[in-house]
Every structure is written in C-alpha cells, then in structure tokens.
Amino acid sequence: QYSFKEVFGTLVVQKELFDVVAKPLVEDLIRGKNGLLFTYGVTGSGKTHTMTGSPGDGGLLPRCLAMIFNSIGPFQAKRFVFKLDDKNGVDVQSEVEALLERQRREALPTPKTPAGKRQLDPEFADMIDVQDHCRAEEVDEDNVYGVFVSYIEIYNNYIYDLLEEAPCDSIKPKWNNCNTPVRNGDFVPPQSKILREDQNHNMYVTGCTEVEVKSTEEAFEVFWRGQKKRRIANTQLNRESSRSHSVFIIKLAQAPLDADGDNVLQEKEQITLSQLSLVDLAGSERTNRTKAEGNRLREAGNINQSLMTLRTCIEVLRENQLYGTNKMVPYRDSKLTHLFKNYFDGEGKVRMIVCVNPKAEDYEESLQVMRFAEMTQEVEVARPLDRPLCGLTPGRRLRNQAFREELSRKLELRGGPVGAGPEEPSAAELFFQSFPPLPSCELLDINDDQTLPKLIEALEQRHKMRQMLAEEFAKNVLAFKTMLQEFDSSVASKENYIQGKLAEKEKTITGQRTEMERLEKKIKTLEYKIEILEKTATIYEEDKRNLQQELESKSQKLQRQASDKRRLEARLQGMVAETSLKWEKECERRVAAKQLEMQNKLWVKDEKLKQLKAIVTEPRAERPERPSREREREKPVPRSVSPSPAPSAPVAPLRARRSRSAGERWVDHRPPSHVPTETLLQPRVPRAITVDAPSERALARCDRYLLTHQELASDGEIQTKLIKGDVFKTRGGGQAVQFTDIETLKQESPTGRKRRSSPPDPDPAGDAADSEWTDVETRCSVAVEMRAGSALGPGFQHHAQPK
C-alpha cells in the first residue's frame, strides 16, 4: 500500500486532473513564481497522453496554455516589447524600438513566429479546443505580459533544441582523413546544447530557441512543430515509446505600466520573469523485457541512469532534511537533474504525476515507481520570498482608459470629430456666427465712399466684441485659477489627512509584522520540536523494527530447537527401543547359555554317578583301571566363560583369528604407537588396507573400518579395543564412518597359578580335580569374533584366563 496526495481512477477526465494538479501551477506562474510538473512511470503507462491529450480532449499542456492566455489576453504587450537576452534575462523596449523590430521581422522571407491568422493543422486543432475557458482569479491589471515558449529534449544525456530550423537528425555522414565517407552507417549527431547558470543561480540552456507567442493556437503550433522532431521508437512494450525526456518551458515576462498607465515602465529591475516547465519523462524499462539491442539498448541505459540520478537526488534531499546532514546532492550526474537544480533548492513548486499501468507484467516496475514517488512527498524545501511591489498607484490602466473615454466624449460634445455632418457645426463655426455680418466689400467705382466706412464700422464692432470676449475670458480664467487653488488646498488637506491615516495604518502594520515575526519564531521553534520528535519517533520505530526482527529470529530459533528436540526425542525413543530389543535378545541368549551350562554340569554329574554306580555294583575283587590321561584329555569339559553350543563339541585347535566378514574390504587403522602383544591369538583381517591415519582415498576403496586402540588396564596389563564400523558415502561426495561394534581383548599373567601334574600314585578320588587343571580349555582360550547385531551383544569381553 502506498499513500499519495490525490489518486485518480481509470475513468478520470482531463479537466479534473488539470484542476487539481496543473491549475495551481499556472496561478503561481501568473503571480511570478516558478513551477515544475513531471509525468513519471513505466513505459506505456500513459505519460505522453496525460501531458498532450487526444483529439477532442486536450491534456495538461494545451489546458495550461489556454488558461494563461485567457487570463492575460487583454493585458498582453505588443510583440517585441519584451526581448529575451542570451543570459536567461529579459529587457523591455520602447514602442519605437518594438515597431522597428516588427518591421524588420516582417521583412524577412520566413518569419520564425507562426502567423496568428493562419489556418490550424487539423492534426491538433481538436486538442486545443478547450470549452471551459478557465482563467486565473488574481491578475494584476497594471502589468503588461509577454509569453515565450521553448522546447528541448534530453536524449542520451545530451540536450537538443527541437525548435531549431536545422533538421534534428542530420543525414551528413562522418568523413575520414581521405575525404571519403565512413561506411559504418554512423552519422554526425546534432549539436548538443550547454547548460549554464545565470546571476540568480538558475540553470538555463544556452542558445535555445525561444519563440514569443500571442495565443493558445500559436503556442501549441510551436509545440507540435517540435513534437514531430522528438525521438520515439517501437519497442516490445510500446509501439511509440519516448526515447528521450522532453521539456516544454513557458516563460512569462511581466512589467508594470508607468504612472500615467499608458506605456511600459522602462526599468529592468521591475521586470518579473517566471517559468513553468512541463516535463514528459521517458519510461523506465527492463531490457530483458523490451529485448532492446544496439541503439535501443543504449537509449534504455541512459534513460534508466538519468531516472536513477533523479531518485538519488531526492533521497539525499530527504536524508539531509530528516537527519540534519549536509550531504552534497549529485545534480551534475545527469543533465535532467542539473537543469532543474534550482527547483529542488526551493525556487519553485514541484508536482509529479505518477502513471501506473495495471498490467501484471509491470507489477515489479510499478512497485518501484510508486515507492519512489511516495518517498518524494516527504521532501520539503524552503520557498523564496515574494518580490517587493513597485510602489506605483494601483488601478492606473483603468484610470487611463476612463480618461481617454471621457476626453473623446468631451471632444464629441464640443465639436465632434473633423468629419462630422452639416447638422452638427463645430465650436469655431458657432463662434464666428455670433459676430455681426460683414457688408459687401466690392468697390464699384473710384468715387465710392460708402463701402469702406461701412466695412470700417463693422470691423470696429467686431473688435469691441473681441475685447469684451477677451475680458470675459480673463475673468473666467481668474475664476478658474481661484477654483483650482481652492481645489489644490482641499486636495492638500485631504492628502494630509490621508497621510495621517496612512501613518496610523503603518503603525498598525508594523505592530502586526512584529506579531507575525514573533509567531514565525514560535512556529520555527515548534517545527524544530516537531522535527526532534519525528526523529525520536523514527529512532523508536527503527528500534521497534529491530526488536521485532530479533524477536522473530529468536522465535524461529526456538521453533528450530523445538523441532530438533522432537526429532532427537524420536531418535532416542528409537534407540531405546532398539537397545531394549538387543538386551532382551542378550538376556535370552544368556539364559539359554546358562541352561546349556547347567545341562552340561548335570550330564557330567550323571556320568560320574554312573561310574560310581558301576564301581559299587562291580565285584570288589576286580579293581578297575584308572583311565589314561589321553582319554581324560579327549573327554569334553564345559567352558566356564564361553561354553560350547553342544556338549560334545571338541575344542578347536590353536589357529589365528579370522574375521567373519572375509568377503568385504577393511581399513585396518593401527596408530604408530601400537605395541605388539605377541600373543597367540591375534586379530587377522583379510583383504585389509593397513594405514597409520585414515585417508579419504583408503576409505573410498573399502566397506568396513577397524580401529585398534590400546590402553593400560587397572591391573597393569595392556588392554586392546577393536572398534568396528561401516563406511558409507555422504551426500557431499565424501565418506563417513558409523561405528557399530567394540571388542575388548585383555590378557592376564598366568604366574598367579601353578600347573599341577599327576603324582606317581594318584588318588582316585582326586582324578576329577586333577582333570580340571590339566585339560586343554584350561591352558588356552578361544577368541570369538562378533559381528554387529550378533546375539552376544555389543561390548562383550573375552578373557584369556586359565582355570
């Protein structure tokens, strides 16, 4: 979810979008403030359509032009009264200089400014037919205005003028040193413009064509002429994709009228120059989706790089604002951000329209666009103060216009214009008609003495009337002067009264300004406190996020430990069950062995009882012979530690120890500190690889593992442990050993017992005891090798203990 100041649906009309977004910027432009409007989004999301519009429904640009000319239409200066210089400034010319400039431009064969009465191109005539007649409310009627437009594009981080008369895409090929064209198809690019900084630290394009326009139609015709030169191309995402950032700049120059309200005030310091920049950004795109190659790939890289620089500048501004740092903003990394550096520093209002395409393929790019656009709302920059007033009396234009109308009316009442009809005589004719008529002045003969006296008399009467009129005129003039003096004195008294009132008002204004300064200081203090609280809240939120992440990691660790514990419990239960089963089998085996041993003892006793019975039942005369030692040695005697499975099983002859797993390959691991015991019974492992230390190569060639470990027993003798295990391959490609069995071999010294031999005259009653000391089982022991999982159980010890 992302939050914005205003969200428009898919069915929003252009007028509603203009009223909310662009109308305040146009009002600021007329009031002398700068403005910047971006359209930002993924390729194909509708940025150019939002800016330009469609036939029958104009976009933001034609509506801005219409609102400007609807507001300042009757107050525009004549053409060339305002003249732009090459340093982003404006001069004001007199009426005579402007007239000469107009005549000189009209004499040119191809005027740069399009004619206002020329028929419009039907391709864009419907776009500028705005019927709502929107206009600004606060327009200073004592100013005269002039509108200048320019149109540039930023392509591959170069700035090009779209209004130049020369063709933008030059077809002149490159020439090498031999005066022959290069055949690689590469052409000379058009001349790029340079960015400079004026005396007010505002950035401008040097040598850019700026056209003075007087109507909406004329301005949009200039825009359409540059729009046809703009670079577009067909990509996988858009049939007409903008390959450059276009900037349409509207400059509004305004200067006050003089005190009479008739001519423009010839002071350059009083001229206000404001501009509105309408920027149609190229869409961000992923080259793996557009399948761009060659020039398209290079264009996409430069577009993404400039947009990334814009994002970096906004992020640095936000970081400086949040944390009070003073990091340098990388404006110069891209021409786009360098051109609008003064806007980001607070020299105007910035608005951004984010265009979003609801296609599922644009989901990731749209998230990035909205995340960046939401972050830009948090950036605030200081605004410059308004320009001071010129000090002239307001309402000069209206008073001058009313004076002209009254003067013309008075003239009409007195005598009317020169070309009036005979029924309305002029004031001079009425004045001459009031004189007495002159007699006939024709002299009939030389003796005529009546004509001249009559003429002299008529002239004297006229002279007297003229003197009377002159005296009356002097009296009227004196009365008029008296009236003027009285009027001047009343005006002076009124001015004094007004000055007193103004002084009181100024005192009130001064008090209000002091109060305003106090409130502004208080506001700054509160803003500083709010900023500190916001920083504290941000730190707390970050700590909260870190603690939440730590809590989540701890809970995940506890869950993993719980799962490991459950898995270990299940494994232990399996091992307990397996061990219980093994010991049950071991108990059964031992019980069976014990039963067998008892049966053997019972059999021996039965045999002895039979012999005793035979001795008792036989006649005493015949004394039985004592069995020989060979027979007694052949008699089976049960073993005390490891009994034979059957009573009649003979004792195995002395032989070397042999492993039951002779068919498998073994690794015989004997450490270098192994001490040979040199006993008769030695473990023999066939097909074994004897090593001092286990190696990966030896383990890879064998199936079983045998480790010989020696240690000193409690009785001082050497105790040997044979630790056995299985070798298996691991998932990572190595070998691992799992131990399955342990055999313990102990030896005891036979010096504690003495071997007894039969005396010359043995006692028959002690034959059984002698036989227990002289049989084969007493003098040697049998080694038994166990396999893992055998019935004897793990860790069973075999002792070489003579009886």
KAUR-V65830 format. One record per backbone hydrogen bond with DSSP energy under -0.5 kcal/mol. NH is the residue of the N-H (numbers start at 0). CO is the residue of the C=O. If there is no record, write none. Layout:
nh:co
NH:CO
NH:CO
This chain:
nh:co
11:8
16:12
17:13
18:14
19:15
20:16
21:16
21:17
22:17
25:21
26:22
27:23
28:24
29:25
30:26
31:28
32:27
34:274
35:348
36:276
37:350
38:278
39:352
41:354
42:283
44:41
49:45
50:46
51:47
52:47
52:48
53:56
56:53
58:51
59:49
60:50
62:58
63:59
64:60
65:61
66:62
67:63
68:64
69:65
70:66
71:67
72:68
74:71
75:72
76:144
80:77
82:90
84:88
87:84
90:82
92:80
97:93
98:94
99:95
100:96
101:97
102:98
103:99
104:100
105:101
106:102
107:103
107:104
117:114
123:120
124:120
126:123
127:123
128:125
129:127
130:128
138:136
140:138
142:139
143:254
144:74
145:252
146:212
147:250
148:210
149:248
151:246
152:159
153:244
154:152
154:157
157:154
158:192
159:152
161:150
161:159
162:150
163:160
169:167
173:185
175:179
178:175
181:173
184:181
187:171
192:158
195:203
197:201
200:197
203:195
205:193
205:203
207:204
210:148
212:146
212:210
218:214
219:215
220:216
221:217
222:218
223:219
224:220
225:221
226:222
227:223
228:225
229:226
231:229
232:240
234:232
234:237
235:289
240:232
240:237
242:230
244:153
245:243
245:279
246:151
247:277
248:149
248:246
249:275
250:147
250:248
251:273
252:145
252:250
253:271
254:143
256:141
257:262
260:257
264:255
266:264
269:266
270:267
271:253
273:251
273:271
275:249
276:34
277:247
277:275
278:36
278:276
279:245
279:277
280:38
280:278
283:40
286:284
288:285
289:285
290:286
291:286
295:292
297:293
298:294
299:295
300:296
301:297
302:298
303:299
304:300
305:301
306:302
307:303
308:304
309:305
310:306
311:307
312:308
313:309
314:310
315:311
316:312
317:313
318:314
319:315
320:316
321:317
322:318
323:319
324:318
330:328
332:329
333:330
337:333
338:334
339:335
340:337
343:339
344:340
345:342
346:341
348:33
350:35
352:37
353:351
354:39
354:352
357:355
361:358
362:359
365:361
366:362
367:363
368:364
369:365
370:366
371:367
372:368
373:369
374:370
375:371
376:372
376:373
377:374
378:375
383:345
395:392
398:394
399:395
400:396
401:397
402:398
403:399
404:400
405:401
406:402
407:403
408:404
409:405
410:406
411:407
412:408
413:409
414:410
415:410
419:416
423:420
429:425
430:426
431:427
432:428
433:429
433:430
434:431
442:440
443:441
447:444
448:446
453:449
454:450
455:451
456:452
457:453
458:454
459:455
460:456
461:457
462:458
463:459
464:460
465:461
466:462
467:463
468:464
469:465
470:466
471:467
472:468
473:469
474:470
475:471
476:472
477:473
478:474
479:475
480:476
481:477
482:478
483:479
484:480
485:481
486:482
487:483
488:484
489:485
490:486
491:487
492:488
493:489
494:490
495:491
496:492
497:493
498:494
499:495
500:496
501:497
502:498
503:499
504:500
505:501
506:502
507:503
508:504
509:505
510:506
511:507
512:508
513:509
514:510
515:511
516:512
517:513
518:514
519:515
520:516
521:517
522:518
523:519
524:520
525:521
526:522
527:523
528:524
529:525
530:526
531:527
532:528
533:529
534:530
535:531
536:532
537:533
538:534
539:535
540:536
541:537
542:538
543:539
544:540
545:541
546:542
547:543
548:544
549:545
550:546
551:547
552:548
553:549
554:550
555:551
556:552
557:553
558:554
559:555
560:556
561:557
562:558
563:559
564:560
565:561
566:562
567:563
568:564
569:565
570:566
571:567
572:568
573:569
574:570
575:571
576:572
577:573
578:574
579:575
580:576
581:577
582:578
583:579
584:580
585:581
586:582
587:583
588:584
589:585
590:586
591:587
592:588
593:589
594:590
595:591
596:592
597:593
598:594
599:595
600:596
601:597
602:598
603:599
604:600
605:601
606:602
607:603
608:604
609:605
610:606
611:607
612:608
613:609
614:610
615:611
616:612
617:613
621:618
622:620
623:621
631:627
632:628
633:629
634:630
648:645
656:681
658:683
661:659
663:660
665:686
666:703
667:665
667:688
668:666
668:705
669:667
669:690
670:668
670:707
673:670
675:673
681:679
684:682
685:683
687:684
688:665
689:687
690:667
698:694
699:695
700:696
700:697
701:698
702:664
703:664
704:724
705:666
706:722
707:668
707:705
708:706
708:720
710:718
712:710
712:716
715:712
718:710
719:717
719:744
720:708
721:742
722:706
722:720
723:721
723:740
724:704
725:737
726:702
727:735
729:733
732:729
735:727
737:725
738:736
739:723
740:723
742:721
743:795
744:719
744:742
745:743
745:797
746:717
747:799
751:748
752:749
761:758
761:759
765:762
766:763
769:765
770:766
771:767
772:768
772:769
773:769
774:770
778:774
779:775
782:780
784:782
789:786
792:789
794:741
795:792
797:743
799:745
800:798
801:799
